[in-house]
Amino acid sequence: MLSMAYGIFYRIPPKWRSRLVKTISPKYILGSVVLIYDTEKPDHLLLLRQPPGRGWTLPAGLLDRGETPIQAACREAAEETGIEFTLDQLTPAVPNAVVHTKGRWVDMVFTARVPASTTALSVDGAEVWEAAWHPIGSLPRLTVATARLLEHYGIRSQS
């Protein structure tokens, strides 16, 4: 029965086969996230406070058309924190992809390390209100999405 279904499916012209697969397959949004650690205090993580201000988040955002996940991570870090990374300064986190099945999005997660004492942070006051270093052992209130993502890396908020 299954082999007959595959036989029929593969007789469909490739263009229509592709449309059929896209129609019945789940759709996911792709974003990039950067976990930025302090090289001087490795247990400190950079977090952002963004509107509506219900919790702290990570530098993150959706990919632009034609952009790779690591390029998006570099762009988002620069836009939201003022920290300019090159592609070779980011490392894929393990796991690198975090699938959020409820929201139907996939975060590609990268890590970076900078010295907090000499790294200037710059926020625009509109998209990001504040950027600050926090000890992992006493994180402030996080957004639900941020808390769930950090749990994949064994990081839990105390609040």
C-alpha positions in Angstrom: 0.0 0.0 0.0 2.7 2.5 1.0 4.9 1.6 -2.0 1.8 2.3 -4.3 1.3 5.7 -2.6 5.0 6.6 -3.2 4.7 5.4 -6.8 1.8 7.7 -7.4 3.5 10.6 -5.6 6.6 10.3 -7.7 4.6 10.4 -10.9 3.4 13.8 -10.1 5.4 16.5 -11.8 8.2 17.9 -9.5 6.7 21.4 -9.4 3.3 20.1 -8.2 5.0 17.6 -5.8 6.9 20.5 -4.2 3.7 22.5 -3.8 1.9 19.5 -2.3 4.7 18.9 0.2 4.7 22.7 1.2 1.0 22.7 1.6 0.8 19.7 4.0 4.1 20.2 5.9 4.3 22.2 9.1 5.6 25.7 8.7 8.3 27.1 11.0 9.7 30.6 11.5 13.5 30.7 11.8 15.3 33.0 14.2 18.7 33.4 15.6 19.7 33.9 19.3 23.1 34.8 20.8 24.1 33.8 24.3 26.8 36.4 25.1 29.0 35.5 28.1 31.5 37.6 30.0 35.1 36.4 29.5 36.1 37.9 32.9 33.2 36.4 34.8 32.2 33.3 32.8 29.1 32.8 34.9 27.6 36.2 33.6 25.2 36.4 30.7 24.1 39.5 28.8 20.4 40.1 28.9 18.1 42.7 27.4 15.0 44.4 28.7 12.6 45.1 25.8 9.1 46.4 25.4 6.7 45.6 26.9 9.2 44.9 29.7 7.6 41.8 31.3 10.9 40.0 31.6 14.5 39.9 30.3 15.4 38.4 27.0 18.4 37.5 24.8 19.7 39.2 21.7 17.6 37.6 19.0 15.5 38.1 15.9 14.2 36.6 12.7 16.3 36.0 9.7 16.1 38.4 6.8 15.6 37.0 3.3 18.8 35.3 2.0 20.5 35.6 5.4 22.1 32.7 7.2 21.4 32.0 10.8 24.9 33.1 11.9 24.7 36.3 9.9 21.4 37.0 11.5 22.9 36.4 15.0 25.7 38.9 14.2 23.3 41.5 12.9 20.9 41.1 15.8 23.7 41.4 18.4 24.9 44.6 16.8 21.4 46.1 16.5 20.3 45.2 20.0 23.5 45.5 22.0 26.0 47.5 19.9 28.5 44.6 20.0 29.8 43.9 16.5 30.8 40.3 16.0 32.4 38.6 13.0 31.1 35.2 11.9 34.2 33.5 13.4 33.5 35.0 16.8 30.3 33.1 17.2 30.1 29.4 18.0 27.1 27.1 17.5 25.6 26.3 20.8 24.8 22.6 21.6 22.1 22.1 20.7 22.3 24.6 17.9 18.7 24.4 16.9 15.9 24.7 19.5 12.4 23.8 18.1 9.5 25.5 19.8 6.6 23.3 18.7 3.9 25.4 20.4 4.9 28.6 18.6 6.1 26.8 15.5 9.5 28.5 15.4 13.1 27.3 15.4 15.8 29.2 17.1 19.4 28.8 15.8 21.5 29.5 18.9 25.1 30.7 19.0 27.4 31.6 21.8 30.0 34.4 22.1 32.3 35.7 24.7 33.5 39.3 25.4 35.1 41.1 28.3 32.2 43.0 29.9 34.4 45.6 31.5 35.8 46.8 28.2 32.8 46.1 25.9 30.6 49.1 25.3 26.9 48.3 25.2 24.6 50.5 23.1 20.8 50.2 23.1 18.3 52.3 21.0 15.8 52.9 23.8 13.0 51.8 21.5 13.5 48.2 20.6 15.7 47.6 23.6 15.4 49.6 26.8 18.4 48.2 28.7 21.3 45.7 28.3 23.0 44.3 31.4 25.2 41.5 32.6 23.6 39.1 35.1 25.1 36.2 37.1 23.6 32.9 35.8 23.0 31.9 39.4 20.6 34.8 40.1 19.0 35.8 36.8 16.2 38.4 36.9 12.7 37.6 35.8 12.9 36.2 32.2 10.3 36.1 29.5 8.6 32.7 29.1 10.3 32.1 25.7 13.7 33.1 27.1 13.4 30.8 30.2 12.3 27.9 28.0 15.2 28.4 25.6 17.8 28.7 28.4 16.6 25.5 30.0 18.0 23.7 26.9 21.4 24.8 28.2 20.8 24.0 31.9 20.3 27.6 32.8 17.3 28.3 35.0 15.9 31.5 36.4 15.5 31.7 40.2 12.3 33.8 40.0 
